[in-house]
Structure formats: C-alpha cells, structure tokens
Amino acid sequence: MRILFVGNETQQVTHIVYALDRMGHEAAVYPMPVERIAADDGERKKFEDFLQRSGLHFVISNIFHPYPAEATHRIGLKYVVYGMDSPMFSLYRHAAQAKYDNCYLFLMDRAECERLRRMGYANVWHMPLGSDAFTAQNLSVTDEEIGKCRCDVSFVGSLYSDNVYDRSSAGLSGAARERCEKILSDSAFLWDGGDRMSAGLTPELVEEIGGILPDMEIFRDAMGGAAYLRAWFFARKWTNLERASMLSLLAECCDLRLYTWDHQTVPDNVRRFPQVSFEDSLKIYHAGKINLNITLRSIESGIPLRVFDIMSVGGFVLTNWQPEIAELFEEGREIAAFRTPEEMLEKVDYYLTHEEERLRVALNGYRKVSACCTFEQRLHKIIAILYPAG
C-alpha cells in the first residue's frame, strides 16, 4: 500500500512510519508540517495536488488536524489518526471535520473512545499504543553507558510545573480557589479507577473557571464543561503535584534520577539530569533497575507510550495503576503497579531487594510487548479495519 504520513510542528516522523516501512508498505513522509501547509494557499494547493496524483491508499497522522480531513474528504481519500495522547482536543474543537465519514480515529484511551461514540463520532476505535521492537532490538548499549545510567529508580519526562492551573487560577475568587485546591487534594495520589473530581465540579464552579479560560465556550458544547476542566485546567497541575511529591519521597530512600527539561521546577532533593533523546532514553530504561511511570492525569484509562518503550528494551516498569493495565499485562508477572504512594514505596523496596524476581518480571514484560504489542501489529489491525477482507 502507498501511505502518506503527515506530521505536525513538534513531531514529524514517528514509530508509525518506521513500522509501516518494515511491514513492506510504501510509506512516505510529507516534507512540511500540517500547520504550515494549512496556513498558506500555495502549500495547500501543492499538498492537494500531491494527494491527487500519488495513488495513495490513505493518509495517516498521530494528531487530528481539520485541514487534511477536509482535503482528503474532498477527493474521497481515507484519513487515519492513530493518537498517542489523550484527550485529543482537536477532535472536539473541529468536531464537524472529525465526524467526516472518511476520518478513522484510533485512540489509545478507551474512556475517550467511549465518550466520543456517545457524542456521535461513528468511526472511532480503541487502539492501545505499542513497542518499537525493531529499534529496541537493534539498540547498541556499551558497558560504559550502562554504568553511567545505572541507578535504583529513574523517571524520564515532564513534571508539568508550567501548567494552565498555576497560570490562570489567580483570576478566580478566593472561594473558588479553595474549592479547586480541595478538588485536587481529594483526587491526587490515588489510582484505583475512582472519580473523586466530578462531584466537586458544580455548575457554579464550572461557570466561574470557564470565565477565565478563553476556549471554554468551544469545549463546553463539544466536550462538556466538567470533562474539559478535568482534562485541561486540572490535569497537568494534578500530575505536577503527584510527580514532584512522589519523586521527592523516592529521593529520600534510594538512588533516584530525573531526566527532564531545564525549564521544569524540580524538588530540591531530586537529582536532575538533562532531558534526553529517544535513543538515550532507551539506554536509560535498559540500564536502570526500576523505571517509573506516573501517568499524565488527562489519560483516563489508557497506558502511555513510556511503558511500552521501557518494556521494549527489557526494562522493569513500576507504574501507577490504570484500568487498561489489567487488559494487557499481568501484574507481578510482567509489570508492577501501585495505587497509592505507600504502595509505590513498598514495591520499590521489594524489587530493589529481590533482584532475581525483578529481572524475571522485566523479561516477561519484554516478551509480552515483543510478541503482542508491537506497532506493526497495531497497524495491521488498523489496516484490516480500513480494508476488511472480502
């Protein structure tokens, strides 16, 4: 098949392209990000001419954008989105285009899929993320690199210390700020599938918070006011509180390394290392004893890419519990999960002192993602949905 990948300004080439190529498809990457194509009439014409003459089977991206949806719709070409984050706000902002019959949405979070279906989006499928087994298997790691990366616990990612909650909440009344703080304190540090936030988001509070957010009117109608506030206003602050506090707890009792961006505010007792490339992150996952995942709170049920990346190189994963963990992995055999900070500390202590068991869990996790969770397998399922046999 001939397939075109269209990237965005922050991510041009992804696991998707490499997996399609390894599957034997003719996968091309359009040389300009979609934002720049959409902003220029001349580039739009070039893009649409390319679509017309290239004999493509479908166009694919990892984020929904209304322009390729419109362009492919006009010429009767399938437009596929395999999302790697949740929620995908552009699906709600541009609902009319996202509901085109040529748009096929494959999303990593089951809860978001269910919400979109309730809202009338017909072509929506749940598709978990996967591992890039080829890159992992061909990773070259020297003993020296392992020695440099070796530690008890590592976390690679953002602390979300720069978030919309901190930037905007000063515009709320004192009473509203107090209610928001209580919502966060009631909701944070528990990962058991329970919803402790919705009850506190009264219509009055939703209205007041909405008054300080410029896009509230769009998302109140398209997504629901409370759902939008949970995913946008609260989620990054919520995650910031959890990641910063739990990393600080770990720093008190073990050799912890945090790899993050320079602009992130880090607890004083946490050792910061510079943010690393994808290839170097795989080396860190391979070398470390325990690799931590604390999921961004806007992801309601799904499993973030970090988990699959760690497993793809035989790294041991300790993650907060998510509803979809049990669907894909066996706890204690292929992955370790926690539901509270106390359980996280207990499992760190246990697995640091039970090396043979830790290595066995890591190996089982590697075997699982290599056998059942590769991007090739995910894309094979996507193509089977696009072009059902018979």
C-alpha positions as CSV (number, residue, x, y, z in Angstrom):
1,M,0.0,0.0,0.0
2,R,1.0,3.6,-0.6
3,I,0.6,5.6,2.6
4,L,1.4,9.2,3.4
5,F,2.3,10.3,7.0
6,V,1.6,14.0,7.7
7,G,3.4,15.3,10.8
8,N,3.0,18.4,12.9
9,E,5.4,21.0,14.1
10,T,6.5,19.1,17.1
11,Q,6.7,15.6,15.7
12,Q,7.5,14.9,12.0
13,V,8.5,11.2,12.0
14,T,7.2,8.6,14.4
15,H,7.1,4.9,15.2
16,I,4.2,4.7,12.7
17,V,6.3,5.4,9.7
18,Y,9.1,3.0,10.5
19,A,6.6,0.2,11.3
20,L,4.8,0.7,8.0
21,D,8.1,0.6,6.2
22,R,9.1,-2.7,7.9
23,M,5.6,-4.1,7.0
24,G,6.5,-3.7,3.3
25,H,4.3,-0.7,2.6
26,E,5.4,2.3,0.7
27,A,5.3,4.9,3.5
28,A,6.3,8.5,2.7
29,V,6.5,11.5,5.0
30,Y,5.2,14.8,3.7
31,P,8.1,17.3,3.9
32,M,6.1,20.0,5.6
33,P,4.2,20.0,8.9
34,V,0.5,20.3,8.6
35,E,0.3,23.7,10.4
36,R,2.4,25.3,7.7
37,I,0.5,23.6,4.9
38,A,-2.8,24.8,6.2
39,A,-1.6,28.4,6.7
40,D,-0.5,29.0,3.1
41,D,-2.7,28.8,0.0
42,G,0.2,27.8,-2.3
43,E,1.2,25.0,0.0
44,R,-2.4,23.8,0.3
45,K,-2.6,23.5,-3.5
46,K,0.7,21.6,-3.6
47,F,-0.5,19.2,-0.9
48,E,-3.8,18.6,-2.6
49,D,-2.1,18.1,-6.0
50,F,0.2,15.6,-4.3
51,L,-2.8,13.7,-2.8
52,Q,-4.5,13.6,-6.2
53,R,-1.5,12.2,-8.2
54,S,0.2,9.9,-5.8
55,G,-2.2,6.9,-5.8
56,L,-2.4,6.8,-2.0
57,H,-4.5,4.3,-0.1
58,F,-4.7,6.6,2.9
59,V,-3.2,9.5,4.8
60,I,-2.2,8.9,8.5
61,S,-1.1,11.2,11.3
62,N,-0.8,11.0,15.1
63,I,-2.9,14.1,15.8
64,F,-6.1,15.2,14.2
65,H,-6.0,18.3,12.1
66,P,-9.0,19.7,10.2
67,Y,-7.2,20.6,7.1
68,P,-6.1,17.1,5.9
69,A,-9.5,15.9,7.0
70,E,-11.1,18.4,4.6
71,A,-8.6,17.8,1.8
72,T,-8.9,14.1,1.9
73,H,-12.7,14.3,2.2
74,R,-12.9,16.4,-1.0
75,I,-11.2,13.7,-3.0
76,G,-12.6,10.6,-1.3
77,L,-9.4,9.5,0.4
78,K,-9.2,7.9,3.9
79,Y,-7.7,10.0,6.7
80,V,-6.5,8.0,9.6
81,V,-5.5,9.3,13.0
82,Y,-3.6,7.0,15.4
83,G,-3.4,9.2,18.5
84,M,-0.6,9.0,21.0
85,D,-2.0,11.3,23.7
86,S,-5.4,11.8,25.4
87,P,-7.6,13.6,25.1
88,M,-7.1,14.8,21.6
89,F,-8.6,18.3,22.0
90,S,-8.6,19.0,18.2
91,L,-11.3,16.3,17.8
92,Y,-13.6,18.4,19.9
93,R,-12.5,21.8,18.6
94,H,-13.1,20.6,15.0
95,A,-16.0,18.2,15.5
96,A,-17.6,18.7,12.2
97,Q,-14.5,17.6,10.3
98,A,-13.6,14.8,12.7
99,K,-17.1,13.3,12.0
100,Y,-16.5,13.1,8.2
101,D,-17.1,9.5,7.0
102,N,-13.6,9.3,5.6
103,C,-12.0,10.0,9.0
104,Y,-10.9,7.0,11.0
105,L,-9.9,7.6,14.6
106,F,-7.8,5.1,16.5
107,L,-7.3,6.3,20.1
108,M,-5.1,4.9,22.9
109,D,-7.6,5.7,25.7
110,R,-10.7,3.5,25.9
111,A,-12.6,6.1,28.0
112,E,-12.1,8.8,25.4
113,C,-13.3,6.4,22.7
114,E,-16.5,5.7,24.6
115,R,-17.1,9.5,25.2
116,L,-16.7,10.3,21.5
117,R,-19.0,7.5,20.5
118,R,-21.7,8.8,22.9
119,M,-21.2,12.2,21.2
120,G,-21.9,10.8,17.7
121,Y,-18.5,10.1,16.3
122,A,-19.0,7.0,14.3
123,N,-15.5,5.9,13.1
124,V,-13.8,5.5,16.5
125,W,-11.8,2.5,17.6
126,H,-9.8,1.9,20.7
127,M,-6.1,1.1,19.8
128,P,-3.5,0.9,22.5
129,L,0.0,2.1,21.8
130,G,2.8,-0.3,21.2
131,S,6.5,-1.0,21.3
132,D,9.0,-0.3,18.6
133,A,10.6,-3.7,18.8
134,F,12.9,-3.2,15.9
135,T,14.6,-0.1,17.3
136,A,14.9,-1.7,20.7
137,Q,16.4,-5.0,19.3
138,N,19.0,-3.0,17.4
139,L,19.9,-0.7,20.2
140,S,23.6,-0.6,20.9
141,V,24.5,-0.1,24.6
142,T,28.0,-0.3,25.9
143,D,29.0,-1.4,29.4
144,E,30.3,2.2,29.9
145,E,26.9,3.6,29.0
146,I,25.1,1.1,31.3
147,G,27.4,2.2,34.1
148,K,26.7,5.9,33.6
149,C,22.9,5.3,33.5
150,R,22.7,2.7,36.3
151,C,20.6,3.8,39.3
152,D,17.9,2.4,41.6
153,V,14.9,4.4,40.1
154,S,14.7,6.7,37.1
155,F,11.9,8.8,35.6
156,V,12.1,10.3,32.2
157,G,9.6,13.1,31.5
158,S,8.0,16.3,32.4
159,L,6.9,17.5,35.8
160,Y,4.3,19.9,34.3
161,S,5.5,22.6,36.6
162,D,4.4,25.1,33.9
163,N,0.6,24.5,33.7
164,V,-2.6,26.4,33.0
165,Y,-3.9,26.0,36.5
166,D,-1.0,27.9,38.0
167,R,-1.1,30.5,35.2
168,S,-4.8,31.1,35.5
169,S,-6.2,30.4,38.9
170,A,-5.3,33.8,40.3
171,G,-8.2,35.1,38.3
172,L,-10.7,33.1,40.4
173,S,-12.4,34.3,43.6
174,G,-10.8,33.2,46.9
175,A,-13.7,30.8,47.5
176,A,-13.3,29.2,44.1
177,R,-9.6,28.7,44.5
178,E,-10.2,27.0,47.9
179,R,-12.7,24.6,46.2
180,C,-10.2,23.9,43.4
181,E,-7.5,23.1,46.0
182,K,-9.9,20.7,47.8
183,I,-10.7,19.0,44.5
184,L,-7.0,18.5,43.8
185,S,-6.3,17.2,47.3
186,D,-9.2,14.8,47.3
187,S,-8.3,13.5,43.9
188,A,-4.5,13.2,44.0
189,F,-2.3,10.3,45.0
190,L,-5.0,7.6,44.4
191,W,-5.0,5.4,41.3
192,D,-7.9,2.9,41.8
193,G,-10.2,4.0,38.9
194,G,-12.4,6.1,41.2
195,D,-13.7,9.5,40.2
196,R,-13.2,11.9,43.0
197,M,-13.2,15.1,40.9
198,S,-16.6,15.2,39.2
199,A,-18.6,15.7,42.4
200,G,-16.7,18.8,43.3
201,L,-17.2,20.4,39.8
202,T,-20.5,22.0,40.5
203,P,-22.2,24.0,37.7
204,E,-21.3,27.2,39.5
205,L,-17.6,26.3,39.8
206,V,-17.5,25.2,36.2
207,E,-19.0,28.5,35.2
208,E,-16.5,30.6,37.2
209,I,-13.5,28.6,36.0
210,G,-14.8,28.8,32.4
211,G,-14.8,32.6,32.7
212,I,-11.0,32.7,32.9
213,L,-10.4,30.1,30.1
214,P,-10.6,31.6,26.5
215,D,-11.6,28.3,24.8
216,M,-14.3,27.3,27.4
217,E,-17.2,28.1,25.1
218,I,-15.9,25.8,22.4
219,F,-15.3,22.9,24.6
220,R,-18.3,23.3,26.9
221,D,-20.5,22.4,23.9
222,A,-18.2,20.0,22.2
223,M,-16.8,18.0,25.2
224,G,-18.7,19.1,28.2
225,G,-17.6,21.7,30.7
226,A,-16.6,19.4,33.5
227,A,-14.7,17.0,31.2
228,Y,-12.8,19.8,29.6
229,L,-11.8,21.3,33.0
230,R,-10.6,17.9,34.3
231,A,-8.5,17.3,31.2
232,W,-7.1,20.8,30.6
233,F,-7.4,23.0,33.7
234,F,-6.7,20.4,36.4
235,A,-4.9,17.5,34.8
236,R,-1.4,19.0,34.5
237,K,-1.4,20.6,37.9
238,W,-2.7,17.3,39.3
239,T,0.1,15.4,37.6
240,N,2.6,18.0,38.8
241,L,1.7,17.6,42.4
242,E,1.9,13.8,42.1
243,R,5.1,13.6,40.2
244,A,7.0,16.2,42.2
245,S,5.9,14.8,45.6
246,M,6.5,11.1,44.8
247,L,9.9,11.8,43.3
248,S,10.8,13.7,46.4
249,L,9.7,10.7,48.5
250,L,11.8,8.4,46.5
251,A,14.8,10.6,46.6
252,E,14.8,10.2,50.4
253,C,15.2,6.5,50.3
254,C,17.0,5.4,47.1
255,D,19.3,6.5,44.2
256,L,16.8,8.4,42.0
257,R,17.4,10.1,38.7
258,L,15.0,12.5,37.0
259,Y,15.6,13.3,33.3
260,T,13.6,16.4,32.4
261,W,13.7,19.8,30.6
262,D,15.6,22.7,32.0
263,H,12.5,24.9,32.5
264,Q,10.9,22.3,34.8
265,T,10.8,23.2,38.6
266,V,12.3,20.2,40.5
267,P,12.1,19.4,44.2
268,D,15.4,20.4,45.9
269,N,16.3,16.9,46.9
270,V,15.8,15.4,43.5
271,R,18.8,14.9,41.2
272,R,18.0,16.4,37.8
273,F,19.6,15.3,34.6
274,P,19.0,16.9,31.2
275,Q,16.2,15.7,29.0
276,V,17.5,13.0,26.6
277,S,16.8,11.8,23.0
278,F,14.6,8.9,22.4
279,E,17.6,6.6,21.8
280,D,19.3,7.7,25.0
281,S,16.0,7.2,26.9
282,L,16.0,3.6,25.8
283,K,19.5,3.2,27.2
284,I,18.4,4.6,30.5
285,Y,15.4,2.2,30.6
286,H,17.7,-0.7,29.8
287,A,20.3,0.2,32.4
288,G,18.2,1.2,35.3
289,K,16.9,-1.1,38.0
290,I,13.4,0.4,38.2
291,N,11.8,2.6,35.6
292,L,8.9,4.7,37.0
293,N,5.8,5.8,35.2
294,I,3.3,8.3,36.7
295,T,0.6,8.8,34.0
296,L,-0.5,12.3,33.0
297,R,-3.9,12.6,34.6
298,S,-5.7,13.6,31.3
299,I,-5.2,10.0,30.2
300,E,-8.1,8.4,31.9
301,S,-7.8,4.6,31.2
302,G,-5.0,4.1,28.7
303,I,-1.3,3.2,29.0
304,P,1.2,5.9,27.9
305,L,4.0,5.2,25.4
306,R,6.6,5.4,28.1
307,V,5.5,2.0,29.5
308,F,5.9,0.2,26.1
309,D,9.2,1.9,25.4
310,I,10.6,0.7,28.8
311,M,9.4,-2.9,28.2
312,S,10.8,-2.9,24.6
313,V,14.4,-2.9,25.9
314,G,13.8,-5.3,28.8
315,G,13.4,-2.6,31.4
316,F,11.5,-3.1,34.6
317,V,8.3,-1.0,34.8
318,L,6.7,0.3,38.0
319,T,3.6,2.3,37.1
320,N,0.6,3.8,38.7
321,W,-2.4,1.5,38.1
322,Q,-4.6,2.3,35.1
323,P,-7.8,0.5,34.1
324,E,-6.2,-0.9,30.9
325,I,-3.2,-2.3,32.6
326,A,-5.1,-5.5,33.5
327,E,-6.3,-5.8,29.9
328,L,-2.8,-6.1,28.5
329,F,-0.4,-7.2,31.3
330,E,-0.4,-9.5,34.3
331,E,0.6,-7.6,37.5
332,G,3.5,-9.1,39.4
333,R,4.5,-11.2,36.4
334,E,5.0,-8.7,33.5
335,I,4.6,-5.3,35.2
336,A,4.4,-3.8,38.7
337,A,1.7,-1.3,39.6
338,F,0.8,0.8,42.6
339,R,-2.4,2.5,43.7
340,T,-1.0,4.8,46.4
341,P,2.3,6.4,47.3
342,E,2.8,4.0,50.1
343,E,2.4,1.0,47.8
344,M,4.9,2.6,45.4
345,L,7.5,2.9,48.2
346,E,6.8,-0.7,49.3
347,K,7.3,-2.1,45.8
348,V,10.4,0.0,45.2
349,D,11.9,-1.5,48.4
350,Y,10.7,-5.0,47.5
351,Y,12.0,-5.1,43.9
352,L,15.4,-3.5,44.8
353,T,15.9,-6.3,47.3
354,H,14.6,-9.1,45.1
355,E,16.8,-8.8,42.0
356,E,16.0,-12.2,40.6
357,E,12.3,-11.5,40.7
358,R,12.7,-8.0,39.3
359,L,14.7,-9.4,36.3
360,R,12.1,-12.1,35.7
361,V,9.3,-9.5,35.6
362,A,11.3,-7.3,33.2
363,L,12.0,-10.3,30.9
364,N,8.3,-11.3,30.9
365,G,7.3,-7.8,30.1
366,Y,9.8,-7.7,27.2
367,R,8.5,-11.0,25.9
368,K,4.9,-9.7,26.1
369,V,5.4,-6.5,24.2
370,S,7.6,-8.2,21.6
371,A,5.0,-10.9,20.9
372,C,1.8,-9.0,21.3
373,C,2.2,-5.2,21.4
374,T,4.3,-4.0,18.5
375,F,3.4,-1.1,16.3
376,E,3.4,-3.5,13.3
377,Q,0.6,-5.5,15.0
378,R,-1.4,-2.4,15.8
379,L,-1.1,-1.1,12.3
380,H,-2.0,-4.4,10.9
381,K,-5.3,-4.2,12.9
382,I,-5.9,-0.6,11.7
383,I,-5.4,-1.6,8.0
384,A,-7.8,-4.6,8.5
385,I,-10.4,-2.2,9.7
386,L,-9.9,0.2,6.8
387,Y,-9.9,-2.7,4.3
388,P,-11.9,-5.6,5.7
389,A,-11.3,-8.9,3.9
390,G,-13.9,-9.8,1.3
